[in-house]
């Protein structure tokens, strides 16, 4: 982790968040490569059921070629309300293929 919301060589995420209004607001997220390009197939959205902190997860799973020094950034938001995703409780996993 870089001390911000950017991580190196990431493919999946588990999120902890706080919502300031309706807990039925849809949580959405995507992965962005090197701060500019959305990683193809990485956009996801959690349904409109009530979210529960430490229990609701947004699974983003995709494959993309990466080079040494590449960064993958999680961008998450709520569709109709403001909210927060805790960077220190966000987890990424990755693996090398080939």
C-alpha positions, -999 to 999 in steps of 0.1 A, spaced: 0 0 0 13 35 -8 -4 54 20 -33 64 -3 -59 45 -22 -34 31 -47 -21 -4 -46 4 -23 -68 -8 -52 -90 -43 -57 -76 -72 -77 -89 -99 -80 -61 -112 -59 -32 -130 -62 1 -143 -29 14 -152 -13 48 -173 18 45 -196 43 62 -228 57 47 -242 91 57 -277 86 45 -298 57 31 -282 23 36 -298 11 4 -277 33 -19 -259 11 -44 -222 7 -37 -201 7 -70 -165 4 -78 -139 -1 -105 -102 -6 -108 -81 20 -127 -47 12 -141 -19 38 -136 -45 65 -127 -59 69 -162 -75 38 -178 -104 17 -163 -93 -20 -161 -116 -37 -186 -143 -58 -169 -135 -44 -134 -167 -23 -128 -190 -38 -102 -220 -27 -81 -235 -41 -49 -273 -44 -49 -298 -21 -33 -303 -42 -1 -293 -26 32 -255 -26 36 -238 -37 68 -203 -25 77 -178 -53 78 -203 -76 61 -212 -61 27 -186 -69 0 -180 -56 -35 -161 -82 -55 -142 -69 -84 -125 -96 -104 -107 -94 -137 -75 -101 -155 -52 -76 -171 -16 -75 -183 6 -55 -159 42 -43 -161 67 -36 -133 58 -4 -116 21 -4 -127 -4 7 -101 -40 -3 -97 -64 21 -79 -98 13 -64 -124 40 -72 -156 34 -51 -187 54 -45 -224 52 -37 -247 59 -66 -273 82 -49 -257 92 -16 -223 102 -1 -203 76 17 -168 65 25 -146 35 18 -118 30 44 -85 27 27 -69 10 57 -96 -18 55 -95 -24 18 -79 -56 7 -64 -66 -27 -52 -100 -39 -33 -107 -70 -14 -136 -87 11 -140 -115 0 -162 -144 26 -175 -167 
